Amino acid sequence: MDINRFMASLEAKHPGELEYLQAVREVLTSIEPFYNQHPEFEKAGILQRMVEPDRIFTFKVPWVDDSGNVQVNQGFRVQFNNAIGPYKGGLRFHASVNLSILKFLGFEQTFKNALTTLPMGGAKGGSDFSLRGKSAGEVERFCHSFMLELWQSIGANTDVPAGDIGVGAREIGYLYAMHKKLARANTGVLTGKGIDYGGSLIRPEATGFGALYFVRQVLSQHSYGLAGKVIALSGFGNVAWGAALKATQLGAKVVTLSGPDGYIYDDEGLTLEKIAYMQELRASNNDVVEPYAARFGAEFYPGEKPWGRKVDIALPCATQNELDGDDARQLIANKVLCVAEVSNMGCTPEAIEAFQQSDVLYAPGKAVNAGGVATSGLEMTQNAMHLSWSADEVDAKLKQIMSNIHDQCVRYGKQEDGRIDYMKGANVAGFMKVAKAMYDQGFLG
């Protein structure tokens, strides 16, 4: 396989889709040696088929605002790969949403879901609709209109969406209600549902919880502990909330949160009261973090990112490419121990290269944040069995899944000098599972 030639061909077909092309190149660079050991994959065109989505749906989403005016947004669903199970991946409602971002997320989701060992394929969807400044009624009307277009393309054994940025429990409820009306069936086709109508305990916390379980294993693998470590994290939504909560429970100290308006630094560290306030911030739909500083007497740095702080662990929890090369060099200068992507592709290629050339323990999002979709898979299982597990049962299964993912990363990522390349390990482990499934199913797999 000639990566540069392959990528040149892909770039010619999909010009300007920067995030998608970045994600593909990252995976191909990691898997090249393993791929070349399997000439049967080349003959079967596995790579050519794997990097292209199975199908993409685009549609308009008209809705009525509180003033009675009709607004129109664009909706998407990218069903990327279902070789190992039904399509599975979140819906993102954010002004930045475009096809490139959703294709990158669907591509990443395919390998992330494979790492969980649960039977789930990869997908992603959403809209350029922003919750900022919207009333609950406007959000509800938008969600209903969105599902009017999507419902016939999804199903419990076909495609099971979940939440993502801008799509929390409230939005899932609105979407689910409309699907139930249209399908005339209570099928559990969405995950992240409320616990009263088929949701799983600890699902809202699962991405952040799983990330900290993974980070704890990375540290333990290298003879470090998590207790007492100082953590900088970005974001303040659901993912950051779960990460902050579990980090605090495990004895670490979280000192930063961030939003589009800047970041806060809380030298005393987040407490359970402060972590609970993060949910109020998200629910306000204002998309700002500054009110935290006013409420708890923390420092606020407008327009800045939290990566200049001297911390032991950095956890990007917001969005793709949020931590760049300059941020990485600052963290390295401050002797950061570990950087783990809780957001999808949270670090730029330049940042990843800097971490890998230093002694920093770096772990990619497709491994670190797989706990969210893993628990969605557990929710699907509970729905199919018509039962509900306790929080302890779900948490135990989540811990085991994250431990298995770490073991896969070590297996495929261990270098001759004993160093573990977690990015390579995650990419190869996920790729091999999907590639083998596609190969066994023939050219339509």
C-alpha positions as CSV (number, residue, x, y, z in Angstrom):
1,M,0.0,0.0,0.0
2,D,1.3,3.4,-1.0
3,I,-0.4,5.8,1.6
4,N,0.5,9.0,-0.3
5,R,-0.9,7.7,-3.6
6,F,-4.0,6.3,-1.9
7,M,-4.6,9.6,0.0
8,A,-4.0,11.7,-3.2
9,S,-6.7,9.7,-4.9
10,L,-9.1,10.1,-1.9
11,E,-8.4,13.9,-1.7
12,A,-9.2,14.2,-5.4
13,K,-12.6,12.5,-4.8
14,H,-13.4,14.5,-1.7
15,P,-11.7,17.9,-1.9
16,G,-11.9,20.2,1.1
17,E,-13.1,17.5,3.5
18,L,-10.2,18.2,5.8
19,E,-11.4,16.4,9.0
20,Y,-12.4,13.3,7.2
21,L,-9.1,13.1,5.2
22,Q,-7.1,13.7,8.4
23,A,-8.9,10.8,10.2
24,V,-8.3,8.4,7.3
25,R,-4.6,9.3,7.0
26,E,-4.1,8.8,10.7
27,V,-5.5,5.3,10.6
28,L,-3.7,4.3,7.4
29,T,-0.4,5.5,8.8
30,S,-0.8,3.2,11.8
31,I,-2.1,0.1,10.1
32,E,0.2,0.1,7.0
33,P,2.6,-2.7,8.3
34,F,-0.2,-4.9,9.4
35,Y,-2.2,-4.3,6.2
36,N,0.7,-5.3,4.0
37,Q,0.9,-8.6,5.8
38,H,-2.6,-9.4,4.4
39,P,-2.5,-9.4,0.6
40,E,-6.0,-10.9,0.6
41,F,-7.2,-7.6,1.9
42,E,-5.7,-5.7,-1.0
43,K,-7.2,-8.1,-3.5
44,A,-10.6,-7.7,-1.9
45,G,-10.4,-3.9,-2.0
46,I,-10.9,-3.7,1.8
47,L,-9.3,-0.3,2.2
48,Q,-11.1,1.3,-0.8
49,R,-14.4,0.0,0.6
50,M,-13.7,0.8,4.3
51,V,-12.9,4.5,3.8
52,E,-16.2,5.2,1.9
53,P,-19.5,5.4,3.8
54,D,-22.1,2.8,2.9
55,R,-24.6,5.7,2.3
56,I,-25.2,9.3,3.3
57,F,-28.6,10.9,3.8
58,T,-28.9,14.7,3.6
59,F,-32.2,16.5,4.1
60,K,-33.7,19.9,5.0
61,V,-35.1,20.4,8.5
62,P,-37.8,23.1,8.5
63,W,-39.1,24.3,11.9
64,V,-41.0,27.2,13.4
65,D,-39.4,29.6,15.9
66,D,-41.2,31.3,18.8
67,S,-42.0,34.3,16.7
68,G,-43.8,32.1,14.2
69,N,-41.1,32.3,11.5
70,V,-40.1,29.3,9.5
71,Q,-36.4,28.4,9.8
72,V,-34.5,25.8,7.8
73,N,-31.4,23.8,8.8
74,Q,-29.6,20.9,7.1
75,G,-29.7,17.4,8.5
76,F,-27.4,14.4,7.9
77,R,-27.0,10.8,8.6
78,V,-23.8,9.0,7.6
79,Q,-24.1,5.2,7.7
80,F,-20.5,4.3,7.5
81,N,-20.0,0.6,8.0
82,N,-22.1,-2.3,9.3
83,A,-19.8,-5.2,8.9
84,I,-20.0,-6.2,12.6
85,G,-23.4,-5.0,13.5
86,P,-26.1,-2.3,13.1
87,Y,-24.9,1.2,12.4
88,K,-24.3,3.0,15.7
89,G,-23.2,6.6,16.4
90,G,-24.4,9.9,17.8
91,L,-26.3,12.9,16.5
92,R,-24.6,16.2,16.8
93,F,-26.5,19.5,16.8
94,H,-24.0,22.3,16.4
95,A,-23.4,25.2,14.0
96,S,-20.1,23.7,12.9
97,V,-21.6,20.5,11.6
98,N,-20.8,19.7,8.0
99,L,-20.4,16.5,5.9
100,S,-16.6,16.4,6.4
101,I,-17.0,16.4,10.2
102,L,-19.7,13.7,10.2
103,K,-17.7,11.5,7.8
104,F,-14.7,11.7,10.0
105,L,-16.8,10.9,13.1
106,G,-18.5,8.0,11.4
107,F,-15.1,6.6,10.2
108,E,-13.7,6.9,13.7
109,Q,-16.9,5.4,15.2
110,T,-16.5,2.2,13.1
111,F,-13.2,1.4,14.8
112,K,-14.2,2.6,18.2
113,N,-17.2,0.4,18.2
114,A,-15.1,-2.5,17.0
115,L,-12.8,-2.0,20.0
116,T,-15.7,-2.5,22.4
117,T,-16.1,-6.0,21.0
118,L,-19.9,-5.4,21.0
119,P,-21.7,-6.0,17.7
120,M,-22.1,-2.4,16.5
121,G,-21.1,-0.8,13.2
122,G,-20.2,2.9,12.7
123,A,-22.4,5.9,11.9
124,K,-22.8,9.6,12.7
125,G,-25.4,12.3,12.0
126,G,-26.7,15.6,13.0
127,S,-27.5,19.1,11.9
128,D,-26.0,22.6,11.8
129,F,-28.8,23.6,14.2
130,S,-27.4,25.3,17.3
131,L,-29.0,25.2,20.7
132,R,-27.5,28.6,21.7
133,G,-30.3,31.0,22.5
134,K,-33.1,28.5,21.6
135,S,-36.1,28.0,23.8
136,A,-37.2,24.5,24.9
137,G,-40.2,24.8,22.5
138,E,-37.9,25.6,19.6
139,V,-35.6,22.7,20.4
140,E,-38.6,20.3,20.6
141,R,-40.1,21.5,17.2
142,F,-36.7,21.1,15.6
143,C,-36.2,17.6,17.0
144,H,-39.6,16.5,15.8
145,S,-38.9,17.9,12.3
146,F,-35.5,16.2,12.2
147,M,-37.0,12.8,13.1
148,L,-39.7,13.2,10.4
149,E,-36.9,12.9,7.8
150,L,-34.7,10.3,9.6
151,W,-37.1,7.8,11.0
152,Q,-37.4,5.4,8.0
153,S,-33.7,5.1,7.8
154,I,-33.1,3.9,11.3
155,G,-34.2,0.9,13.4
156,A,-33.2,-1.3,16.4
157,N,-31.5,-3.8,14.0
158,T,-30.6,-1.2,11.3
159,D,-29.2,2.0,12.7
160,V,-29.3,3.1,16.4
161,P,-28.5,6.8,16.9
162,A,-27.4,8.3,20.2
163,G,-26.5,11.8,21.5
164,D,-23.4,13.8,20.9
165,I,-22.7,17.6,21.2
166,G,-25.9,19.4,21.5
167,V,-28.0,16.3,21.9
168,G,-28.6,15.3,25.5
169,A,-31.3,13.5,27.4
170,R,-33.9,16.3,26.6
171,E,-33.2,16.1,22.8
172,I,-33.2,12.3,22.8
173,G,-36.6,12.4,24.5
174,Y,-38.1,14.7,21.8
175,L,-36.6,12.6,19.0
176,Y,-37.7,9.3,20.6
177,A,-41.3,10.6,21.0
178,M,-41.6,11.4,17.3
179,H,-40.1,8.1,16.2
180,K,-42.5,6.3,18.4
181,K,-45.4,8.1,16.9
182,L,-44.3,7.5,13.3
183,A,-43.2,3.9,13.7
184,R,-46.1,3.0,16.0
185,A,-43.6,0.9,18.0
186,N,-41.5,1.3,21.2
187,T,-38.4,-0.2,19.7
188,G,-35.5,1.4,21.7
189,V,-34.1,2.7,18.4
190,L,-32.3,5.6,20.2
191,T,-29.9,5.3,23.1
192,G,-29.2,7.8,25.8
193,K,-32.9,7.6,26.7
194,G,-34.3,8.6,30.1
195,I,-34.2,5.9,32.7
196,D,-38.0,5.9,32.9
197,Y,-38.4,4.8,29.2
198,G,-35.7,2.3,28.4
199,G,-32.5,4.2,29.2
200,S,-29.5,2.7,31.0
201,L,-28.2,3.8,34.4
202,I,-24.9,5.7,34.2
203,R,-25.3,6.3,30.4
204,P,-25.0,10.1,30.8
205,E,-21.7,9.7,32.7
206,A,-20.4,6.8,30.7
207,T,-18.1,8.6,28.2
208,G,-16.3,10.4,31.0
209,F,-16.3,7.5,33.4
210,G,-14.9,5.2,30.8
211,A,-12.2,7.7,29.9
212,L,-11.0,7.9,33.5
213,Y,-11.0,4.1,33.7
214,F,-8.8,3.9,30.6
215,V,-6.5,6.7,31.8
216,R,-6.1,4.9,35.2
217,Q,-5.0,1.8,33.3
218,V,-2.6,3.7,31.2
219,L,-1.0,5.2,34.3
220,S,-1.0,1.8,36.1
221,Q,0.7,0.2,33.1
222,H,3.5,2.7,33.6
223,S,3.6,2.4,37.4
224,Y,1.7,5.6,38.2
225,G,-1.5,6.2,40.1
226,L,-4.4,8.6,39.5
227,A,-5.0,9.7,43.0
228,G,-3.5,13.2,43.7
229,K,-2.9,14.0,40.0
230,V,-3.9,17.5,38.8
231,I,-6.1,17.5,35.7
232,A,-6.9,20.1,33.1
233,L,-9.9,19.4,31.0
234,S,-11.8,21.3,28.3
235,G,-15.5,21.6,27.7
236,F,-18.3,21.7,30.3
237,G,-20.9,19.6,28.7
238,N,-21.9,16.0,29.3
239,V,-18.5,14.4,28.5
240,A,-16.5,16.9,30.6
241,W,-19.1,16.5,33.4
242,G,-18.7,12.7,33.5
243,A,-14.9,13.0,33.3
244,A,-14.7,15.6,36.1
245,L,-17.0,13.5,38.3
246,K,-15.1,10.2,38.0
247,A,-11.7,11.9,38.3
248,T,-12.8,13.6,41.5
249,Q,-14.2,10.3,42.8
250,L,-10.9,8.6,42.1
251,G,-8.9,11.2,44.0
252,A,-7.6,13.5,41.3
253,K,-8.1,17.2,41.2
254,V,-9.7,18.9,38.2
255,V,-8.8,22.6,37.9
256,T,-10.1,23.8,34.5
257,L,-13.2,23.9,32.4
258,S,-13.7,25.7,29.1
259,G,-16.2,26.9,26.6
260,P,-16.3,29.0,23.4
261,D,-15.9,32.1,25.6
262,G,-12.7,31.0,27.3
263,Y,-11.6,28.8,30.3
264,I,-11.8,28.9,34.1
265,Y,-9.1,28.0,36.5
266,D,-10.1,26.8,39.9
267,D,-7.1,26.2,42.1
268,E,-9.1,24.5,44.8
269,G,-10.4,21.9,42.3
270,L,-13.9,20.9,41.4
271,T,-16.2,19.6,44.1
272,L,-19.4,17.7,43.7
273,E,-21.3,21.0,44.0
274,K,-19.3,22.6,41.3
275,I,-19.6,19.5,39.1
276,A,-23.4,19.5,39.5
277,Y,-23.4,23.2,38.4
278,M,-21.9,22.1,35.0
279,Q,-25.3,20.6,34.2
280,E,-26.9,23.9,34.9
281,L,-24.5,25.6,32.5
282,R,-25.3,23.2,29.7
283,A,-29.0,23.4,30.3
284,S,-28.9,27.2,30.0
285,N,-28.2,26.9,26.2
286,N,-25.9,29.9,26.4
287,D,-22.8,27.9,25.6
288,V,-20.5,29.9,28.0
289,V,-18.5,28.9,31.0
290,E,-17.8,32.4,32.6
291,P,-20.7,32.1,35.0
292,Y,-18.8,29.4,36.9
293,A,-16.1,31.9,37.8
294,A,-18.6,34.4,39.1
295,R,-20.4,31.8,41.2
296,F,-17.4,30.0,42.7
297,G,-14.7,32.8,42.7
298,A,-12.5,31.1,40.1
299,E,-10.3,32.8,37.6
300,F,-11.7,33.3,34.1
301,Y,-9.5,33.7,31.0
302,P,-11.6,34.9,28.0
303,G,-10.7,33.6,24.6
304,E,-8.0,31.2,25.9
305,K,-7.6,27.5,26.1
306,P,-6.6,25.7,29.3
307,W,-3.5,23.9,28.0
308,G,-1.0,26.5,29.3
309,R,-1.5,25.3,32.9
310,K,1.0,23.1,34.7
311,V,-0.9,19.9,35.3
312,D,-0.2,16.2,35.4
313,I,-3.0,15.1,33.0
314,A,-4.7,16.9,30.1
315,L,-8.1,15.7,28.9
316,P,-9.5,17.4,25.8
317,C,-13.3,16.8,26.2
318,A,-14.8,19.4,23.8
319,T,-14.4,18.9,20.0
320,Q,-12.0,17.8,17.2
321,N,-8.6,19.4,16.8
322,E,-9.0,21.5,19.9
323,L,-5.4,20.9,21.1
324,D,-2.8,22.0,18.6
325,G,1.0,21.9,18.2
326,D,1.6,25.0,20.3
327,D,-0.6,23.7,23.1
328,A,1.3,20.4,23.0
329,R,4.6,22.1,23.3
330,Q,3.4,24.1,26.2
331,L,2.1,21.0,28.0
332,I,5.4,19.2,27.3
333,A,7.4,22.2,28.7
334,N,5.2,22.0,31.8
335,K,6.1,18.3,32.1
336,V,2.6,16.9,31.6
337,L,2.5,13.1,32.2
338,C,-0.5,12.0,30.2
339,V,-2.7,13.4,27.4
340,A,-5.9,11.4,26.6
341,E,-8.5,12.5,24.0
342,V,-11.9,12.3,25.5
343,S,-13.2,14.2,22.5
344,N,-13.0,12.6,19.1
345,M,-9.7,13.4,17.4
346,G,-9.1,16.1,20.0
347,C,-5.5,16.7,19.0
348,T,-4.1,17.8,15.7
349,P,-1.5,15.7,13.9
350,E,1.2,18.1,14.9
351,A,0.2,17.8,18.6
352,I,0.2,14.0,18.4
353,E,3.6,13.9,16.8
354,A,5.0,16.2,19.6
355,F,3.6,13.9,22.3
356,Q,4.9,10.8,20.6
357,Q,8.4,12.2,20.3
358,S,8.4,13.1,24.0
359,D,7.9,11.0,27.1
360,V,4.2,12.0,27.3
361,L,1.7,9.1,27.5
362,Y,-0.8,9.9,24.7
363,A,-4.0,7.9,24.1
364,P,-6.4,8.5,21.1
365,G,-10.1,9.2,21.4
366,K,-11.3,6.0,19.7
367,A,-10.0,4.1,22.7
368,V,-10.3,6.7,25.5
369,N,-13.9,7.7,24.8
370,A,-15.3,4.3,23.8
371,G,-17.1,4.0,27.1
372,G,-20.0,6.1,25.9
373,V,-20.9,4.0,22.9
374,A,-20.1,0.8,24.9
375,T,-22.7,1.8,27.4
376,S,-25.1,2.6,24.6
377,G,-24.5,-1.0,23.4
378,L,-25.4,-2.2,26.9
379,E,-28.6,-0.1,26.7
380,M,-29.4,-1.8,23.4
381,T,-28.9,-5.2,25.1
382,Q,-31.2,-4.3,28.0
383,N,-33.9,-3.0,25.6
384,A,-33.7,-6.2,23.6
385,M,-33.9,-8.4,26.7
386,H,-36.7,-6.1,28.2
387,L,-34.9,-5.7,31.5
388,S,-32.8,-3.1,33.4
389,W,-29.5,-3.6,35.1
390,S,-28.4,-1.8,38.2
391,A,-25.9,1.0,38.1
392,D,-23.3,-1.3,39.7
393,E,-23.9,-4.0,37.0
394,V,-23.5,-1.5,34.2
395,D,-20.4,0.1,35.8
396,A,-18.8,-3.3,36.2
397,K,-19.4,-4.1,32.5
398,L,-18.1,-0.7,31.5
399,K,-14.9,-1.2,33.5
400,Q,-14.3,-4.6,31.9
401,I,-14.9,-3.2,28.4
402,M,-12.4,-0.4,29.0
403,S,-9.9,-2.9,30.4
404,N,-10.3,-5.1,27.3
405,I,-9.8,-2.0,25.0
406,H,-6.6,-1.2,26.9
407,D,-5.4,-4.8,26.6
408,Q,-6.0,-4.6,22.8
409,C,-4.0,-1.3,22.6
410,V,-1.1,-2.9,24.5
411,R,-1.2,-6.1,22.3
412,Y,-1.0,-4.2,19.0
413,G,0.8,-1.1,20.1
414,K,3.8,-2.5,22.1
415,Q,7.0,-1.5,20.4
416,E,10.4,-3.4,20.4
417,D,11.7,-1.0,23.0
418,G,8.8,-1.7,25.3
419,R,7.0,1.6,24.7
420,I,3.3,1.4,24.0
421,D,2.0,3.3,21.0
422,Y,-1.7,3.6,22.0
423,M,-2.7,5.3,18.8
424,K,-1.2,2.4,16.7
425,G,-2.6,-0.2,19.0
426,A,-6.2,1.2,18.9
427,N,-6.1,1.7,15.1
428,V,-4.8,-1.7,14.3
429,A,-7.1,-3.6,16.7
430,G,-10.2,-1.8,15.4
431,F,-9.1,-2.2,11.8
432,M,-8.3,-5.9,12.0
433,K,-11.7,-6.7,13.5
434,V,-13.6,-4.8,10.8
435,A,-11.4,-5.9,7.9
436,K,-11.7,-9.6,8.8
437,A,-15.5,-9.2,9.0
438,M,-15.7,-7.5,5.7
439,Y,-13.4,-10.1,4.1
440,D,-15.4,-13.0,5.4
441,Q,-18.6,-11.5,4.0
442,G,-17.2,-11.1,0.5
443,F,-17.3,-8.0,-1.7
444,L,-20.6,-6.7,-0.3
445,G,-19.4,-7.1,3.4
